[in-house]
Amino acid sequence: MAAMVQIRDARKVYAGGFEALKGVTLDIEEGEILALLGPNGAGKTTLISCICGISQPTSGSITVGGHDVVTEYRGARSLVGLVPQEVNLEPFEKVWNTVRFTRGVFGRPRDDAHLEDILRRLSLWEKRDAKINELSGGMKRRVLIAKALSHDPSVLFLDEPTAGVDVELRRDMWRIVEDLKASGVTIILTTHYIEEAEAIADRVGVISGGRLLLVEEKAALMTRMGRKELRIDLQEPIGAVPERLSEFDLTLEDEGHTLVYSYDTSAERTGIARLMTEMSEAGLVLRDVRTSQNSLEDIFVGLVHEGDAA
């Protein structure tokens, strides 16, 4: 069965020669949540714009639900809901009319009960008769989400949807995302809040400089690339790592009070047991031991640096 979104060698070159996308190839399966991470200017928004038909790829192909986004624009676009970064709403229109109009634009039959449900889930129902210019920034963001959901999209793009919004909206947002995923909606999320991607995504993609550096299941990515640190607090500080411990990947911190041992979680042996033995032989007395594992943010930063160096 074909993926819900298929991207093959997509390139986008703007006037002046700037290449925003450099041969992106990606399959996004039905019902999955893909978090697309990357620094500003990485190509995230350009890629979303090409998939949604806002911009056309210079070369390559993109399909949504089997519809080519260029030659079958209407079919592809009807399947897509988009929550953009920018709040671009008619300021003097009422919330209810704004959302109902969007559903009509996509040719969906009138369904006030469905729209009411969306507004209630987004805490907008009490504001349905308010004009857009009477709303706070957070409420305007909720209206954008309601518009994107109004025509029952099969694919939902969230382009930095919670940037600069309140904690309550963020919480509501992720609850709705979980409900949509359960109903089979495919969700593509771009975000700077890496902890959110870590919490809800099925797969993580890292894009930098217009290139897709990696796409992998989140858990597998962290297992494959994650490293753990063993932090060993010493009873007495030392001035340098003892010579007999030089074979271990050790650094000295906290003015000599803490030894930090880095090791690969996927390795057959961690070397911890031998390290402890050698430390005892070296006369070091432990006060406390604790471990920590690389976060998705650590991995992301490392990948982007590697991509910039390539």
Secondary structure as GFF3:
##gff-version 3
##sequence-region A 1 310
A	DSSP	beta_strand	5	13	.	.	.	ID=ss1
A	DSSP	beta_strand	19	28	.	.	.	ID=ss2
A	DSSP	beta_strand	33	37	.	.	.	ID=ss3
A	DSSP	alpha_helix	44	52	.	.	.	ID=ss4
A	DSSP	beta_strand	59	64	.	.	.	ID=ss5
A	DSSP	beta_strand	67	68	.	.	.	ID=ss6
A	DSSP	alpha_helix	73	77	.	.	.	ID=ss7
A	DSSP	beta_strand	80	83	.	.	.	ID=ss8
A	DSSP	alpha_helix	95	105	.	.	.	ID=ss9
A	DSSP	alpha_helix	112	121	.	.	.	ID=ss10
A	DSSP	three_ten_helix	125	127	.	.	.	ID=ss11
A	DSSP	three_ten_helix	132	134	.	.	.	ID=ss12
A	DSSP	alpha_helix	137	149	.	.	.	ID=ss13
A	DSSP	beta_strand	155	159	.	.	.	ID=ss14
A	DSSP	alpha_helix	167	182	.	.	.	ID=ss15
A	DSSP	beta_strand	186	190	.	.	.	ID=ss16
A	DSSP	alpha_helix	194	200	.	.	.	ID=ss17
A	DSSP	beta_strand	203	208	.	.	.	ID=ss18
A	DSSP	beta_strand	211	217	.	.	.	ID=ss19
A	DSSP	alpha_helix	218	225	.	.	.	ID=ss20
A	DSSP	beta_strand	227	234	.	.	.	ID=ss21
A	DSSP	three_ten_helix	243	245	.	.	.	ID=ss22
A	DSSP	beta_strand	250	253	.	.	.	ID=ss23
A	DSSP	three_ten_helix	254	256	.	.	.	ID=ss24
A	DSSP	beta_strand	258	264	.	.	.	ID=ss25
A	DSSP	alpha_helix	272	281	.	.	.	ID=ss26
A	DSSP	beta_strand	286	293	.	.	.	ID=ss27
A	DSSP	alpha_helix	296	309	.	.	.	ID=ss28
###
